[in-house]
Amino acid sequence: MSTSPVGAATGAPTGGPPAAPAGGPAHRAPEPPDPAELVRDAVLGVPGVAAMHPGPSGTLATYLPGRRVAGVALRGDGSAEVAVTAVAVRGLRTDLQALGTRVRAAVSPLVPGPVRVVVADLLLPDAP
């Protein structure tokens, strides 16, 4: 019987987490959110926005490695375009121009240029 620590016979390090197998996935710290994801999150927090809208044929989006952010396009000139599906909110007028102003106010601190807001769809609340 051996009294050596586990892994001593194989030369593997003792203590701490086991090393990833050769060729296996490397452990990475989570990446910080992309600016398009920050814009999306800000827009989704605006009362009256039900969802992001991907635009005609799903073409309004930011493409990132392994994922896409539908409804957000950040342009090279610093401007942004966002498309949303609106919904009536109790206590707020269903004023699409006002909704656009609220969305623009939420996004403007995140982008250096102008923000274009498109209300691409409207969800009607259930009738009482």
C-alpha positions as CSV (number, residue, x, y, z in Angstrom):
1,M,0.0,0.0,0.0
2,S,1.2,3.4,-0.8
3,T,0.7,6.5,1.4
4,S,1.5,9.0,-1.3
5,P,-1.1,11.7,-2.2
6,V,-3.6,10.9,-4.9
7,G,-2.0,11.7,-8.3
8,A,1.5,11.4,-7.1
9,A,2.1,8.3,-9.0
10,T,0.9,9.9,-12.3
11,G,2.6,13.2,-11.9
12,A,-0.7,15.0,-11.8
13,P,-0.9,18.0,-9.5
14,T,-2.3,17.4,-6.1
15,G,-4.8,19.8,-4.5
16,G,-7.0,22.2,-6.4
17,P,-9.3,21.3,-9.2
18,P,-8.2,18.6,-11.7
19,A,-6.6,19.8,-14.9
20,A,-8.8,19.8,-18.0
21,P,-8.1,16.9,-20.3
22,A,-5.8,17.5,-23.2
23,G,-7.9,18.9,-26.1
24,G,-10.9,19.5,-23.8
25,P,-12.6,22.8,-23.4
26,A,-10.6,25.4,-21.5
27,H,-12.3,27.2,-18.7
28,R,-13.0,30.8,-19.5
29,A,-14.4,33.6,-17.4
30,P,-17.7,34.8,-18.7
31,E,-17.3,37.5,-21.3
32,P,-18.8,40.9,-20.4
33,P,-22.0,41.7,-22.3
34,D,-21.6,43.2,-25.8
35,P,-22.9,46.8,-26.3
36,A,-25.8,45.4,-28.4
37,E,-26.8,43.2,-25.5
38,L,-26.7,46.2,-23.1
39,V,-28.9,48.1,-25.6
40,R,-31.4,45.1,-25.8
41,D,-31.6,44.9,-22.0
42,A,-32.2,48.6,-21.7
43,V,-35.0,48.5,-24.3
44,L,-36.6,45.5,-22.7
45,G,-36.8,47.4,-19.4
46,V,-38.9,50.2,-21.0
47,P,-42.6,50.0,-20.0
48,G,-44.7,49.3,-23.2
49,V,-42.0,47.2,-24.8
50,A,-43.2,43.6,-25.0
51,A,-40.2,42.2,-27.0
52,M,-37.5,43.0,-29.5
53,H,-38.5,42.6,-33.1
54,P,-36.1,41.2,-35.7
55,G,-37.4,43.4,-38.5
56,P,-38.4,42.2,-41.9
57,S,-37.2,38.7,-42.6
58,G,-35.2,38.8,-39.4
59,T,-32.6,41.2,-40.8
60,L,-32.4,43.7,-38.0
61,A,-29.9,42.1,-35.6
62,T,-26.3,42.3,-34.3
63,Y,-24.4,39.1,-35.0
64,L,-21.9,38.0,-32.3
65,P,-19.8,34.9,-32.0
66,G,-22.3,32.0,-31.5
67,R,-25.3,34.3,-30.9
68,R,-27.3,37.1,-32.3
69,V,-29.1,40.1,-30.7
70,A,-32.4,40.4,-32.6
71,G,-33.9,43.9,-32.9
72,V,-30.6,45.8,-32.4
73,A,-28.3,47.2,-35.0
74,L,-25.3,49.2,-34.0
75,R,-23.9,51.2,-36.9
76,G,-20.3,52.1,-37.6
77,D,-21.1,55.8,-37.4
78,G,-22.2,55.4,-33.7
79,S,-25.9,55.4,-34.4
80,A,-28.3,52.6,-33.4
81,E,-31.5,51.2,-34.7
82,V,-33.8,49.2,-32.5
83,A,-37.1,47.5,-33.4
84,V,-39.7,46.6,-30.8
85,T,-43.0,45.0,-30.4
86,A,-45.2,47.3,-28.3
87,V,-47.9,46.5,-25.8
88,A,-50.4,48.7,-24.0
89,V,-49.5,49.3,-20.4
90,R,-52.1,50.2,-17.8
91,G,-51.5,53.8,-16.6
92,L,-49.5,54.7,-19.7
93,R,-51.0,56.1,-22.8
94,T,-50.7,53.9,-25.8
95,D,-48.8,56.6,-27.6
96,L,-46.3,55.0,-29.9
97,Q,-44.4,58.3,-30.3
98,A,-44.1,58.5,-26.5
99,L,-42.9,54.9,-26.5
100,G,-40.2,55.7,-29.0
101,T,-39.1,58.7,-26.9
102,R,-38.9,56.4,-23.8
103,V,-36.9,53.8,-25.7
104,R,-34.6,56.5,-27.1
105,A,-34.0,57.9,-23.6
106,A,-33.0,54.4,-22.4
107,V,-30.6,53.7,-25.3
108,S,-29.0,57.2,-25.7
109,P,-26.6,56.8,-22.8
110,L,-25.3,53.6,-24.3
111,V,-24.5,54.8,-27.8
112,P,-22.7,57.9,-29.1
113,G,-24.9,58.7,-32.0
114,P,-28.6,59.1,-32.8
115,V,-31.1,56.3,-32.0
116,R,-33.7,55.3,-34.5
117,V,-36.7,53.4,-32.9
118,V,-39.1,51.3,-35.0
119,V,-42.3,50.0,-33.5
120,A,-42.6,47.0,-35.8
121,D,-45.6,45.3,-34.1
122,L,-48.3,46.0,-31.6
123,L,-49.8,43.5,-29.1
124,L,-53.3,44.3,-28.2
125,P,-54.3,43.6,-24.6
126,D,-57.0,41.0,-23.9
127,A,-60.4,42.5,-23.9
128,P,-62.0,42.7,-20.4
